Amino acid sequence: MHRPVGYIGTGNTTLIKARDMQNNYHNLLKNMKNSRVLLIGDVILDTFVYGQVSRISPEGPVPVLMATREHEMLGGAGNVFANLRALEVQVNLVGLIGEDEAGQKIIKQIEACGGEGSSLIKDVDYTTIQKTRYQARSQQLLRVDYEKIVELSKDVQTKIKEEIKNRIEESDCVILSDYGKGVLSDEIISFAVSLAKKKKLPIIVDPKGKDYRKYKGASLVTPNRNELSEATGGMAVKSDEQVIESATHLIKVSSIGAVLATRSEDGMSLIEGKKSEPYHLTTKALEVYDVSGAGDTVVATVAATLAAQGSMQEAAYLANIAGGLVVAKIGTATVQPRELEKAIEEYEQDKAAPEKRSSFMAKIPDWNDALKQIQNWQDEGLKVGFTNGCFDILHYGHVNYLNQARGECDRLVVGLNHDKSVKILKGEDRPVNDEKARATVLGALGCVDMVVFFGAEKEGEDNTPCEVVGYLKPDLLMKGGDYSVNDLPEAQVAFSYGGDAKIMPLYEGYSTTGTIEKMKK
């Protein structure tokens, strides 16, 4: 099996190559900020209604959803746009909306992402596509689609072509995000591909349908396993050899440059025909929470890498990592450059047991992703608890305390002081273990459901968990010791939004400081 570029084996030579590779990807991620992608496709408004079900309707044999929260986000090509903006890529989005409320919501979402250069054409005869999902306890109960797919008028097609022609001059890459909703007609596809080829720009297609000949001339298509089989008349696509055979056939009959097949738990395969050897990438063992929008993340990452002058293999490698990160998040999500850099370091340097260590990455999100996860838990009726500390050298007292805290709630979030915060609290010789090591050990405990970093960056700043508690809004704040809740500023924060606070007993005779002193003797 072909390894990812710079795969670490054993010995100093491979370690040096790995460091060089990390520097190369760091530069690619940095260059994404200066790149611009032209994105053309079907923009969708995704609405999620979360709630709880506790009874059946007396009007009929259907569950009654008690709605607790509603969330709107960009879907379809809009989600590709959101992923590109998360990677700090400049994007020109060309799409179609109706003169309706859903269309206005899409405009606001795009503006919020920084899409000032985008061109959404309004058509009075077009109904903005909207998908509303009703969900309880992570289970989707119902999806309602609002759409009216009609053939585009000549006037609308002309406007789309004009926008493509005007925007392509400043672009480094082109994406066709095809959801089969009408924007990417055969005529529009042919026009966009022809212009891009004249400019020698890479053309990435997220395909739809069974006949890929309409994408003739595209640089790369990104079908999933089922789509690849359908596009090749039902060819088998389970093994590496079968994927190579079917992708090679697709390249030949459709006159496209390459295929990046996404294969779920089997990773990805990049097939470039006779240009180079097939390139297989395995997945990392992350806990999968939600696959919604993962394909959009892959397409966006590939395009961003190529726009930053990366190679096809580099694009596939980064897309594989990004896809693995996004499925560990709840709902349609995005990935940021710093997350990719951290993941590359984890994957490439921890050669002893990368799968085991990577599995904890899903437990250590940034505050935004942590908030989404906590809200989803709360929407399911789960009680979310929070406690915090340095947890420098994890000992018997820590583990028993955390187990007891977990018994007070359904999900336990641990706020972990980052390294600078620990130095302020404990002195220059602390922490003994850096924040990544401490978070990984905590994440390995079955009683801990999530770890988030917090703390002051320098002396004099607030070093309490007040800010993170106020942001995440857990149901129950727990603190170990002989405090009074009235003495804890973070408890007052919890009370302010309707949360609760509780003082928990500590196990006497166990402390990190005591452990360090014993080691010195």
N, C-alpha and C positions, 0 to 999 in steps of 0.2 A: 504494500500500500504506500502511496506517495505521501510524504510528510509535509506539514505546513512549512513555508519558507523559514529557515533558521531554527528548525526543530532541534532541541537540545538532547544530545545523547549523553556520553560520558567524556570527561577529559576537558582540559583547559581550552582547546581549540573551539569546541562547540559552545562553551560558555562565552568566549569572546565574540563568536558569531551571534549569539543570542543578544548580547549587549548592543552590538552594532545594529541588529535588527530592531531592537526597541528604540534606538535613536532614530532609525529610519522611519518607523511608524510615528514617533513623536513629531518628526518634521512634516510628515504627511498630514497629521491631524492639525498641526499649526497652519499649514498651507491651505487647509479647507476654508479658513476665514477669508482668504483672498480669492476664492473661486466663486463662480456663479453658474447655477444650473437652471436650464429652461425646463419647466415641468408642465406637461400638457395632459389633461385627463378629466375624468368624472369626479367632481367634488360632491361629497355627501355630508350631511349633518347627522352625526350619531348622537342619539339621546338615550341615556340610561336612567331608568327609574328604579331605585332600590327600596326595599321594604321588607316587611315580615308577613308571613302567612300563619294564621292561627285558627282559621275557621273556613267552612265551606259556605258559599252563598246560598241563601234560602230560595233564590230565584232560579237556581239551576246547579248542576253538579260541577261547579267551578270554584277554585280557591279565591278568597278575597285577599288582595294585597293591600296592606296598610303601608302606604308610601311614607318613607322617612327622608328621602333625599333624591334630588334630580340633578343630573349632570350632563352637560352638552359638550361635545368636542368635534373636531374635524375628522371626517372619515373619507375613505376612498383616496383619491389623489390629494385630498386635504390632509390626510394623515401622513402621506409621503412628505408633503410640504412641512408639517410640524416636525417630522424627524430630521429633515434637512436643516431647519432652523435651529433645532437642538444641537446639531453638529456645527452650528455657527456659519453655515453656508449661506451665501446670498442666493435668493430664489426669485425667479419670475414665473408665476403660476398663471397659466392660461386655461380657463375653464368657463363653464356656463351655469348660470343660476336663473331662477324665475324672479319676477317682481312680486315677491311674497315674503312673509315673515321669516321663513327658514333661510331664504337667501340673505336677508339682512343680518341674521345671526351668524351666518358663515363669514360675511364681510367683517363683522366685529371680531370673530375668532382669528381671522387672518391678520387683521390689524394688530391684535394683541400679541401675535407671534413676530411682528416686525415685517409684514409683507407689503410694504409700501409700493414695491415695484410690480405687484401682481395685477393681472388684467382679467377680471371676471366679467364676462359679457352677460348683460341682462336681456332676457327674451320673455315678452309678455305671454307667449304661448307655451312656455316651458315651466314645468313644475319642479322646483328645487327638490332633489332627492333627499328624503329623510327616513332614517331607520330608528325606530324607538323600541328599546328592549326593556322588558320588565323582569326584574331579578330579585330572588329571595334566597338567602343562605347559599350564595354562589351558584344557584341553579337558575337558569333562564326559563321563565314561565311562558313567555310569549314575545314574539317580535312582530311589530306592525310597520309595514313599509308604505311610504307615501311617494309614489312616482308615477309618471306617465311618459313612457318612452315613445318618442315620435321621431321620424326622420327629420334631420335638421334642414331648415329652409336654406335656399341659396344665399340669402342675405346674411344669415347667421354664419354659415360656412365661410363666406367671404370675410366677415369680421374676424373670425378665428384665424384665418390664414394671414390677415394683415398683422394681427398681434404676434403671431409666430415669426413672421418676416422681420418685424421691428425688433423683437426681443432676441433673436438668435445671434445677432451681430456681437452682442456683449457676453455671450454664453461660452462656457467651457465644456458643457456636456448637456445632453438632452434626454429626458425621461418621458416615455409614453406610459401613463398609468391607466390601463384599460380595464374598466369594470363593466363593460358592455352596456352602458347606459346612454350611448348615442353620441357623445362628444367626439370620440375617435372613430369616425367613419373611415371607410377605406380611402376616400379622397383626402381626408385630413392626414391620415397616417402616411400615405404616399408623399404628400406635399412636405411634411415635416422631415421625413427620412431623406428625401432628395436634397432639401436645403442643408441639413446637417452633414450629409456626405460631401457636399460642395465645400463646406467649411472645415472638413476633416475632423468633425466632432464625434465623440463616441455617443451611440444611441442605445439606451437601456430600455427594455420593454418588460413591463409586468403584464403578461398576456392574459387574454380571455378568449374562450372558444376553442374549437378543435382544428381550425385551419390557420396555421401560422404563416402561410404564404403571403398574407396581407402585411406581414412585418418584413417583407423582403428588403434586404440591405441593412437591417438593424445589426448593431455590434454584438448585442447580448440579449437573450431572453431569460427570464427567471421563473420557470414553472415549478410548482411543487410536484411531488411524486405522482399524484393522481392526474394532474394536468399534463404531465409529460406522457403518461400512458395514453390519455385520451387524444393527444395531439399526434400520436404515432399509430393510431388505429388499434389501440389495445395491447401494444407491446409490453412485455414484462419489464418491471423496473425495480425489482427488489435488491438484487446483488449489484456490486460495483460493475461487473462485466455487463449486466443487463442495462444498467443506466448508461454506460459508455455506448453500447450498441444502439439504444433508442435515441440518445442525444445526437450521435453521429448521423443517424438516419434523418433526424429532424433538421439538422444543419444542411444536409444535402438537398432535401426536397423543398425546404423553405427558403434557401439562399440567405441564411443568417450567419453571423460570424461565430457565435459561441453560445453555449447553454450553461447556465448555472442552475443546477437542479437542487432544490431544497428537499431534504429527505427525512425530516422529523428527527427521530432519535438516532438515525444513521448519518447525520451531518449534512454535508453539501458535497457536490461534485461539479467541478468546472471542466467542461469539455470544449476544446477549441479546434476540433477537427484535426487537420494535419499540421497545424501551427505549432503545437507542443503536446507533451504527454498529458494524459488526464491527471487532474489534481484533486485528490480526495481529502476532505477535512472532517475529522470526527468531532462530535459534540462533547461538551464537558458536562459533568454530572451535576447540573443545577436542578433544584426543585422547580417543577413547572407549575405555575399558578394559572396562567392564562396565555393562550396562543393568539389572542385577538391582535391583529395588526402586525404580527411578526414579519410577514412578507413585505409589508411596507417599509419596515426598518431595514430589511436586507437590501431592498432596491435603493433606498436613500443612501445607505452606507456605501454601496458599490459605486453609485454615481458620484458621491462626494469624493471618494478616493480617486476615481479616474479624473475628475475635474481638477484635483490637486496634483495631477501628473503621476499618479501611481499606476502600477501594472494591473493586469487582470487578476493575477494570482494574489497580489497584495489586497486588491479590492475584495476578493472572495474570502481571504483570511480575516479581514476586519469585519466583513458582513457576518461571518460565522460567529465571531465573538459577540457582535452587537445583537444578533438574533438570540443567542443564548442568554444574554442579559435581560432582554425585553420580555421573554417568556416567564422570567422569574418575578415579574411585576403584575399587579392586578389591573385588568382593563387594557384599553388601547394606550400604549405607553411609548416613550422615546428614550434615547440613550445619549448622554452627553460625552464630549471628548475626554474629560477627566475619568469617567467611568471606564471608557475603552482603554485608556492608558493604564489604569489600575489593573484591569482584567488581563491585559497583555503581560504585565509584570508577574501577575499571579500564575498565569498559564505557562510562561516560559522559564521563570526562575525556580519555581517550586517543583523541580523535576522528580523529587522523591515520591510524592503522592499528589499530583495536581488535581485528580478527580475528587479526592476526599476534601482537599482544602477548598476547592472552588465551590463545593456544595454549600459552604457557609456564606458565600457572597450574597445570596438572596436574603440573608438575615441582617445584613449591614447596609441598609439603604441610606440615601440622603434624606433630609427632612421632608422634602416634597413627596417623595415616594413613600416614606414612612406614614405621612398623613393620609395618603390615599388608602394604604393598607389598613390603617387603624379605623378609618371611616367605614370601610367595607366590613371589617369585623363588627363594628358597632351596629351597622345596618342589619347584620345577621342576628342581632340580639345578644352578642357576646360582650362580656365585661372585660375591658382592657385595663390592666394594671401597669404601673410605672414605678420603678425604683432606680436609684443611681449610685455611682461610686467609682473609685479608681480601679479596683479589682486588679491590683498590680501582680501579686503572686497569689493565685487562686488557692484557697485552703479550705479545710473542713468547715470552718465557720461560714465562709462565703456560700458554699454549696448548700448547706442546710438552710441558710437564710433565704436563698433564692428559691429553693424548693417550697419553703413555707410561704413565700410571697406568691408563688405560682398557685398555691392552694387557695388564695384569696380572690382569684380572678380566673377568667377563661383564657386570656392571652397576656403574657408578661413581656413588657418592653423594658430593656435595661438602658439607661442613659449612662454612657461611659465617658469620663473625663479624657479628653485627648492629651497628648504628651505635654504640650505647653501648659495646659491647665494643671496637670499633675505636678509639674515643676514648681508652679506658683504655690500650690497647696503643701507639698511635701519637701521641697528643696531641690537643689541642682543635681543631686545624685539620684533622683527618681524621675521617671519610673524605671524599675529594673527591666521590665518588658515593654517594648514599644506598643503603640496603640493597635497596630495591625495584629500583633501576636495576642494581645489581651482580648481583642474583639473576637478573634478566631477561637480562642479557648472558650469564651462565654457562649459563642454561637454553637459550640459542640454540645452544650448541655441541653438535655431534653426539656428542661423546665423553662428555658429562655426561647421566646418566639421571635424576638427582634432586638438588635443592638443599634443604638444611634449615638454618634459622637456629639459632645457639647463642651462648653467651657470658655474661659477667658483666653485671649491671645497674648495679653501682657498684664503686668502688675497694675492694679488699680481698677481693672474692668470687672464687671459682674461675673463671678465665678460660680454662681449658684445655678441650679437647673431651672430657674424661673422662666427663662425665655423658651426653652424647649418644651416645658410643660404647657405653657400658654399657647404654643404653636400646635402641639399634637393633641392637646385636650384629652388625656386619658380619663377613664371613669374613676380610677382609684390611684392616688399617690401613696406610696409606702416608703417609710424611712426607718432604718434600724437604729436603735439606741434608746436613751432615756430622755429624749426631747419631749416637749409639749408641742402639739400642732400649732399652738398660738405663737410659738417661737420660730416657726419655719416660714420664711417668705414664700417658698414654692407652694406650701399648703394654702396660703391665702390666694395664690393664683388659681389653684384648683377650685377653691370655693367660689371664686369670682365667676366661673363659667358653669357652675352647678355640679362640679366634681366633688369627690370626697377624699379625705386623707386619713391615714392610719399609722400609728407608731408600732413598729414590730420589734420583738425582742432579739438581741444579739447573743451569739454563743460566746461566753466568756473564755478567755485563755487562748484565743486564736486571733492573730493579726499579722498583717504583712510586715510591720515594723518589728514585731517579735521574732518572726521568721528570719528576717535579715540579721538581727542581733545574734541569734543562735548560730547562723552561718559564719559569723565573724569569730566566734569563740573557737 
